[in-house]
Amino acid sequence: MKAIREARGISLQQLAKDIGRDVGFLSRVERDQQGAGDETLHRYAQRLNVPITAITHKEIPRDQEEPGTPERQHPH
C-alpha cells in the first residue's frame, strides 16, 4: 500500500485528509500493524486510483505470474 501511495506522490498526511482517516491509523495499516475495514480500503484504493486488489493482495498467485518467468533451478 505504502509503495503505491508513494509512487503516486501522495503523502500519508494528504491521503488521511482526503479519505477522512487518522494519519496514525493509516500508518499502522500500511505497516500491517492494524487491519482496516472495507470502507477505508475502498476509499484508499479510490483515492490512489487503483483497483482494491492492488492494495489487498500481497503476493501474485503462482498461476498469475507472467508467462516465461523462469522457475528456480535446484542444484543437483
N, C-alpha and C positions, 0 to 999 in steps of 0.2 A: 504494500500500500504506500509506504513512505517513498519508495523509489519512483513510483508512478507520479505521486504528488510533486516530488522534487523535479522530475523530468518535465512537468508542466509549468515549473517555475512559480508554484504556489506555496507560500509559507504556511506553516501549521496554524499560525495566528489568523491568517486570512481565511483559510479553509474553515476554521472553527467559527469565525464570524459569519461566513457565507452560509453555513449549514445550521447555524444556531446551536452549536455544541461547545462545551468547555474545552479549552486547549489541553489541559492536563488529562482529561478523559481521552481525547483523540490521540494524544501522545502514548498513553498506555495501550490503546487499541493497536496502534501501529507497531508497538514493541511486543505484541502478543501477551501482554500482562493483564489484559481485560478484554472481555468479549463485548460486542456491540450488537444491538438489536437490528432487525431488518430495516426499520425506517432510517436509522443512522447510516447503515451500509448503502442503502439506496440513494440517500442524499449525497453521501461521499462519492459514489460512483457517478451520479448525475453531474455533480459539480466538476469532476475531473473528465467528464465526457468519455467514460469508458463503460463497457458492459459490467454488470455486477460480478460476473465470473472472473473478471480481471483482478478484482480485489479480494475475492473469497477463496480462490484456488491457489494453493501454494506450489503445487507441482503439476506438471503436464503428465497425464496418464500415458503409459508406455505406448498404447495404441494410437495416441495422437501426436507422437513425435514426428518430426519432419522426415519425409522419405529420404532414404540414403544415409541416415545417421549411422555411422559405423558402430557396431557392437564392440564392447570391450573384449579384447582377446586375452585369454588366460595363458600364462607361460606353462610349458609342459615340463 
